[in-house]
Amino acid sequence: MGNQPVSDELAQRASSLGVEFVRATLLERKVIFFRAQNLSE
């Protein structure tokens, strides 16, 4: 993957999704949450 931490598809969606992009990034990177966290604005 080199210096690009996310897939090309996810990177293309970044500018238009805002918070939903953050959530998708965390899911793709398999970030572990120890409790449910509200990711809305």
NORNORZI-V385825 format. One record per residue. OMEGA is omega as a letter, one per 40 degrees, with the letter a starting at -180 (* if undefined). D_CENTER is the distance of its C-alpha to the mean C-alpha in Angstrom with 2 decimals. Layout:
BEGIN
omega=OMEGA d_center=D_CENTER
omega=OMEGA d_center=D_CENTER
END
This chain:
BEGIN
omega=i d_center=15.83
omega=a d_center=17.62
omega=i d_center=16.02
omega=a d_center=12.95
omega=i d_center=10.19
omega=i d_center=8.17
omega=i d_center=10.21
omega=a d_center=12.30
omega=a d_center=11.34
omega=i d_center=7.65
omega=i d_center=9.22
omega=a d_center=11.81
omega=a d_center=9.88
omega=a d_center=8.52
omega=a d_center=11.92
omega=a d_center=12.64
omega=i d_center=9.98
omega=a d_center=9.66
omega=i d_center=8.49
omega=i d_center=7.36
omega=i d_center=4.93
omega=i d_center=3.82
omega=a d_center=4.39
omega=i d_center=3.41
omega=i d_center=1.32
omega=i d_center=4.02
omega=a d_center=5.89
omega=a d_center=6.22
omega=i d_center=7.23
omega=i d_center=9.36
omega=a d_center=9.31
omega=i d_center=12.49
omega=a d_center=13.40
omega=i d_center=17.15
omega=a d_center=17.46
omega=i d_center=15.87
omega=i d_center=14.12
omega=a d_center=14.08
omega=i d_center=10.93
omega=a d_center=13.14
omega=* d_center=14.75
END
